[in-house]
């Protein structure tokens, strides 16, 4: 018996032929299930969102809020939402992952962060690198910037340009507050590798622009 029920609708006006799946069981406490609460929530969402895409992004955010309490919600984000072709949905997936980390605690979420970053699927890794930007605006990473730098630097030779660009931009963000740490990290990179060189250029841009080396 499946844990969740997939509800699908198609909106002809959406260019990507978007389909939305939701898990009502994850958004309603067990003691209130089987009383029509989930159906009512879905109907309210449908009635007050202008398009199916809006409807879907609200659902993805709800998964983020549910995920610290319901592991199946986090798994749904990783295994199902990450496969959707819409870039808008992937942006909201990144937001949902940050919601999970905030609610769960960034330090407590380190194993999950590392696991997602190691995932070979670009949308999964990027959900982390992009979702936690600006990394050092989060208290834990502000106090431990070297951990954020290490996570992001591990993506410097990732097979996906999509992921590499996100990692490079995230490292550039960090360089604005911690330029010396970024310079130290980048100095150890082998930029003869074109993939690594691309990330290096993005990560080093702010330092170069501000002439911090001088």
C-alpha positions, -999 to +999 in steps of 0.1 A: +000+000+000+016+033-011+025+059+016+013+087-006-014+095-032-003+112-063-028+138-076-022+150-112-036+178-132-025+194-164-026+231-172-026+236-210-013+272-206+019+259-189+045+254-216+062+225-198+029+205-195+034+205-157+021+178-135+019+181-098+022+153-072+015+158-035+016+138-003-014+147+018-005+122+044+027+140+051+011+174+057-017+163+081-010+149+116-020+112+119-048+120+144-064+143+119-062+121+089-092+104+072-113+134+081-111+153+048-085+177+061-060+169+033-086+172+006-097+206+020-061+219+020-056+208-016-089+224-027-080+257-009-046+257-026-062+251-060-088+278-055-063+305-045-034+299-069-035+313-104-018+284-122-008+248-116+028+259-114+020+282-085+000+254-069+030+231-073+056+254-058+034+259-027+034+221-024+071+219-027+076+244+001+052+225+023+074+194+018+103+215+031+084+224+062+072+188+067+106+172+060+122+176+095+093+156+110+086+133+081+116+117+064+094+106+036+088+142+027+126+149+024+129+117+003+101+129-020+119+162-025+151+143-035+137+115-055+106+131-072+107+169-072+144+169-084+133+151-116+109+178-127+120+197-159+109+232-148+137+254-136+112+272-114+104+240-096+141+235-090+145+269-076+118+262-051+134+228-043+165+247-033+144+269-010+127+238+004+160+222+013+171+254+031+138+253+050+146+217+061+181+227+072+169+257+091+141+238+109+164+208+116+194+229+125+223+234+101+248+215+123+224+186+126+218+187+089+255+183+079+252+146+071+222+153+048+239+182+032+269+160+024+248+132+012+228+154-012+260+171-025+274+136-033+243+128-054+252+124-091+220+141-101+226+178-108+193+190-094+200+174-061+234+188-056+224+222-068+195+223-044+221+224-016+247+247-031+221+272-043+196+267-015+220+276+013+233+308-004+245+329+011+260+302+032+278+324+056+246+344+063+235+313+083+248+315+119+264+280+118+284+286+086+292+322+097+310+307+127+324+278+106+330+292+072+357+266+064+330+238+065+310+257+039+341+262+018+350+226+020+316+214+009+314+238-021+350+231-031+343+195-035+321+204-064+348+221-084+352+192-108+316+181-108+304+167-141+275+192-143+282+228-153+249+237-137+263+225-103+298+240-109+284+274-116+263+274-085+293+263-064+315+290-079+290+317-072+285+304-037+322+306-030+323+341-044+296+350-019+317+338+009+348+356-004+331+389+004+333+382+042+362+357+042+385+366+013+416+351+029+400+317+035+388+316-002+423+327-014+439+299+007+415+273-007+418+284-043+456+285-041+456+247-038+435+240-069+448+226-101+433+250-127+448+231-156+415+212-154+390+232-174+361+223-150+381+235-120+393+266-138+357+276-145+348+274-108+380+291-099+372+321-121+337+325-106+350+321-070+379+345-075+359+372-092+351+394-062+386+392-049+400+402-083+375+430-087+383+445-053+420+440-057+422+422-024+455+406-034+472+440-034 
